[in-house]
Amino acid sequence: MLNQPVSKPTNENWESEGGSLRPQTEAEVLGVTRFLSETFVVGGYSYTKLRDALAQGRRMQKQDAGL
Protein backbone atom coordinates (compact mmCIF):
# COMPACT_ATOMS: atom_id res chain seq x y z
CA MET A 1 0.00 0.00 0.00
CA LEU A 2 1.39 3.38 -1.00
CA ASN A 3 1.11 5.98 1.73
CA GLN A 4 0.24 9.48 0.61
CA PRO A 5 0.91 12.46 2.90
CA VAL A 6 -2.15 14.40 3.97
CA SER A 7 -2.31 17.65 2.02
CA LYS A 8 -1.90 20.86 3.96
CA PRO A 9 -4.60 23.51 3.58
CA THR A 10 -3.42 26.97 2.60
CA ASN A 11 -4.78 30.36 3.53
CA GLU A 12 -5.71 30.98 -0.09
CA ASN A 13 -8.11 28.01 -0.03
CA TRP A 14 -10.05 29.14 3.04
CA GLU A 15 -9.87 32.89 3.46
CA SER A 16 -12.83 33.48 1.15
CA GLU A 17 -14.90 30.86 3.02
CA GLY A 18 -15.20 32.95 6.18
CA GLY A 19 -13.16 30.52 8.29
CA SER A 20 -9.65 30.60 9.58
CA LEU A 21 -6.86 28.07 9.78
CA ARG A 22 -5.47 26.79 13.04
CA PRO A 23 -1.90 27.78 13.81
CA GLN A 24 0.80 25.30 12.85
CA THR A 25 1.49 22.60 15.40
CA GLU A 26 4.99 21.93 16.70
CA ALA A 27 5.08 18.74 14.62
CA GLU A 28 4.36 20.68 11.43
CA VAL A 29 6.97 23.30 12.29
CA LEU A 30 9.53 20.53 12.82
CA GLY A 31 8.67 18.94 9.45
CA VAL A 32 6.88 15.86 10.82
CA THR A 33 4.66 14.38 8.09
CA ARG A 34 1.41 12.66 9.02
CA PHE A 35 0.23 9.56 7.13
CA LEU A 36 -3.15 7.91 7.47
CA SER A 37 -3.21 4.13 7.21
CA GLU A 38 -5.70 1.30 7.38
CA THR A 39 -5.39 -1.54 9.85
CA PHE A 40 -6.96 -4.96 9.31
CA VAL A 41 -7.55 -7.23 12.32
CA VAL A 42 -7.91 -11.01 12.03
CA GLY A 43 -7.69 -13.54 14.83
CA GLY A 44 -6.33 -11.04 17.32
CA TYR A 45 -3.51 -9.87 15.04
CA SER A 46 -3.29 -6.53 13.23
CA TYR A 47 -2.11 -6.13 9.64
CA THR A 48 -1.41 -3.05 7.56
CA LYS A 49 -1.72 -4.98 4.29
CA LEU A 50 -5.06 -6.44 3.24
CA ARG A 51 -3.36 -9.36 1.48
CA ASP A 52 -1.67 -10.40 4.74
CA ALA A 53 -4.96 -10.24 6.66
CA LEU A 54 -6.70 -12.28 3.95
CA ALA A 55 -3.92 -14.88 4.04
CA GLN A 56 -4.28 -15.20 7.82
CA GLY A 57 -8.06 -15.47 7.50
CA ARG A 58 -7.66 -18.28 4.97
CA ARG A 59 -5.17 -20.09 7.21
CA MET A 60 -7.59 -19.85 10.12
CA GLN A 61 -10.47 -21.07 7.95
CA LYS A 62 -8.43 -24.12 6.86
CA GLN A 63 -7.45 -24.83 10.46
CA ASP A 64 -11.10 -24.64 11.58
CA ALA A 65 -12.09 -27.03 8.80
CA GLY A 66 -9.36 -29.45 9.89
CA LEU A 67 -7.46 -29.33 6.59
Secondary structure, 3 states (H helix, E strand, C coil): CCCCECCCCCHHHHHHHCCCCCCCCHHHHCCCCCECCCCEEECCEEECCHHHHHHHHHHHHHHHHCC
